[in-house]
């Protein structure tokens, strides 16, 4: 697994593409909506949001600077390879 931080300024655009790893977002500050093909969820402080590997997703309607901790499992950029070393998360 790998852990990093992700910040999107108010009014910003989230350019994410699907990842080969599962992701968990822990929202520290800000306000937005996480959208996926299956629906959407509020991204507000205290929210914990899960996105399975391969699923399209992005934060939209960023009304206040969004600060999240993101956890990838397995580690980001490993393509799901167990034991592979990953560069630092974003």
Phi, psi and omega in degrees: 000158175222155183229140178207185177238155182218130181232134173233122180290156177309132181080358183286167180250135179264111185272015187303149171242161178303146180252161177272003181239151170295151179228144170235129175254134174244115186276121180267321183202160176099190182206130179197186176229132176266122180249144176220169177300335182272353181149203181213163180216147177291132174253093181231161182309131180095344180289143174238120188238136182247137175230119180288155179307138176085352183273131175295140180196156173192157175272134179230171178051049179283100185267339175223145182316123184264125178238119180229153166263135179239133179243125177254139175217122353295185186306143179303144178072010178264351180064025179083009181282115180299137176079358180287151179268138183246148169294163180304145176294161183289000000 
